[in-house]
Amino acid sequence: MAKIIFIMLLALSANAKYPQWLQDSVKVVAEFEQPNRYIPSYVEGYGFVINYNLVLTSAKIVFNKKKADEITLYHTEVLGQPIACLSHAKILALDDNIDLAVLEVERFTDIYCNILPTPNFRELSFQKTYFNLFKKPIQTSLQTLLGENLKISYFSEQDWSEFLRSRIAFRDFLDFSKEEKEKMLGMPLFIENDFLGLKVKEFPNASSESLKVGILTHKEILDFLCKLENETLVFKNKKDLKEFCKQP
């Protein structure tokens, strides 16, 4: 009996440490043509896997006057294990006015970044593991977060180690230094396990309070995707998005 209780406590501890959305989070590395040795040839950031093998990230990571030449995604297949190569990706849509890029996953790799033949087990597994973005966003405003001093959650990694959940009061999060905020671009943010939005660059003159502090909310992301769905063919044959965008 004691052994069973111990196992249950371990399971509860693991779930508290590793929420499901950690498995939907990725590290994004974008490579650019290097004009000279003084300008970095790559940019690192983060992203979030959603429906249809799509990944949300900061446009600043994958676009700098021109699109990145190569985009590689890294994640952890087993939580608690080191981050490893997952796949390459291409830019499907981008708007640097809100600092959002939508990537489409392609060319899956093994953990050492060698491209796998298709179909492959990683591609099949990836199609079943994603955050369902097409649902009603939480109704909490940023002012509520500040007023009630609520905590937000995000994932952290250091030196290509494992992804771990971090929690911080929203007020303290806003007080991060410019350098700390730069390192978090593309990071998904949560209130417990409810998706709040994506960390993007700050737009001091934006009409949106969220963009002023550099957070593109779940609702703003959905508005962008639905506008593309209604006005373009970028998301052709993506039935779930089409049905969601039809809702009043």
N, C-alpha and C positions, 0 to 999 in steps of 0.2 A: 504493500500500500504506500509506504514511504517513497519507494522508487517511482511509483506512478505519479505521485504528487510532485516529486522533483522534476520529472520529465515535463509535466504540465507547466511548471514554473519556468523551465527553460524555454518552452514554446512561446509562452506569453512574453518573456523577455525578448526573444528574437523578433516577435511581431512588433513590439514597442520600438525596437532598435531599427528594424528594417520594414518600413511601411511599403505597401505594394508599389507606390509611385516611384520608388527608388529603381525598380526594374525597368521603368519607362524613361529613365534619365540617361543621357549620353554626354560624353565629352566630344566636342567638335574641334577638329584641327583643319584649318584652311591654308593651303599653300598658294603663294603668289609668285609670279615671275620676279626675280630679284634684280632691280635696276643697278644697284651697287651694294657693296658689302656693308654699308652703314644702315641700310634699311632691312628690317627683319623680313625673311621670306615666308614666314608662316604666322598665323594668328590662332590662339587657343581660346576657346570659350565653351559654352554648354548648350544643351538642347533638350527637347522633350518629345518623345515619340507619341504620336496620336494615330487616329484611324488611317487606314489605307497606306501604311508604310510611309507616312509623312512625319517630318520632324520640324518643330518650331524652334527657331533660334534668332539671335540678334543679327540684323542685316549687316551691322558693322564688322562682324566676324568674317563673313563670306564675301563682302563687297567693299572694295576700296578704289573708287573711280572705275573699276572694272571687276567682273566676277573672278572669284578664285579659280586657279587652274585645276586644283584638286581639293576635294573635301573628303576627309576620312572621319568616320565615327568610331568611338570606343565606348564599351560598356562592360558591365560585369554580368556574366551568365549566371553565376552563383553568388548571391549576396554574401559578403564577407571575404570574397576572393579578389585578387588584383584586377585592375581594369585591363582589358585586352581589346585588340582590334576586332571590329564587327563588320564594317562594310564601307563602301564609298557612297557618295550622295551627290545629287545635282540640284541646282536651284530651280524650283518650279515657279515660285512667285516671290516678289520682293517689293517692299515699300520703305525706302529710307526716311520717309517723313514720319513714320511711327517706329522705325528701326526694327521691322519684322521681316524675316525671311522664312519661307516655307520650302523645306528640302524634301526631295523624294529619294528614298533609299534605293541603291542599285549596287550591283557587283559585290555580293557578300564575300567575306574572306574568312580564313581560319584565324586563330588568335595571334598568328604571327604576320598577319596582313597579306598572306598569299591568297589570290583570288580563287574562289571555289567554282567548279563546274556547276551548271544549273540543270535541274533543281538540286538543292542541297538542304541538309537538315537545319542549318541556321536560318535560312530563308523561310522554311516552313514553320519553324518555331517562332520567328519574329512576327509572322503574320497573326499569331494568336496572343501576343503580348503587347498591349498598348493601352494608353489612357483614352477612354471614350470622351472626347471633347464635346460631342454633340448632345449636350444636356444643359438644363437651365443653370446659369451661373449663380453663385451665392450672392446674396443681396447686401452683404456687409460693405459699407463705404469706407474709404481710407480715413475719413474723419472719425468714424466709429472705432477703427483700429487704434487711432491715436488717443481718442477720448477714454476708451476703456483699457488702454495700454495692453492690448491683446498681443499674443505671441504669434509669429509666423514661423513656418518650417521651410527648410530648403536642404539640399544635400551638399556635403563638403568632401573634398578629396585633397590629398597632399602628396606630392611626389609620385603621382600615378599609383597611389594606393587604393584601397577600397572606398566605395561610396558610403558615407555615414550621414545619418539624419542630424541636422543642427536646428536648434530652436533659439529664437531671440525675440525680445520685445520689439514691436514694430517701430517704436520711437528710437530705440537703439540702432535698429537696422538703418534708419534714415540718417543716422549720425556717422555711418561708415565713411572713411576717407575716400577721396576721389580714386585713389589707386585700388582700394578694396572693391569699390563698385565696378571699376573697369574689369577686374578679374572675374566678376560674377555675371558678365553679360551672357544672356541666353538662359540663365538659371530659372527653372520653374519654382514658384513660390506657393506655399500652401498655408491655410489655416487648418491645423490638424491634417486631415486627409482631403479637404476640399480645395480645389485648385483656385488660387487667387489670381495669378497671372504670371507674366514673364518679365524678368529683369532686363530692361533695355536702357539705352542711354537717356540722359535727362534732357528734356526740352523746356527750358525756363519760360519761354513765351507761348507755350501750348495753352489752348483753352481748356484742355482736360487736366484736372488735378492730378490724375494718376501719371500722365506723361511728364508733368512738371517734376515729379519725384523719380521718374524712370521706371515705372511699372506699367506694362501694357496688360490691362485686366482681361479676364476670361471673356467678358462681354465684348470688349473692343476687338479681341482676336476673332470672335465669332462674327462680328459685324464685318470685319475685313474679308473673311472667308466667304461669307454670304454675298457680299458685293461682287467678289470675283466669280462666284457661282452664277449669279444673276446676269452678269454683264460680259462674261468671257467663256471660253471653252477650256480653261486651265484645268478644271476638275471634272472633265468629261467622264461619264460612267461611274461617278462616285455617288451612289444612290442614297446612302445615309445622309450625306451633306445636303443633297437636293431636297430630301424630305424634311430635314430640320429647318432649312431656310424657307420652306413654304409655310411654316407655322407662324401664326400671328404674334 
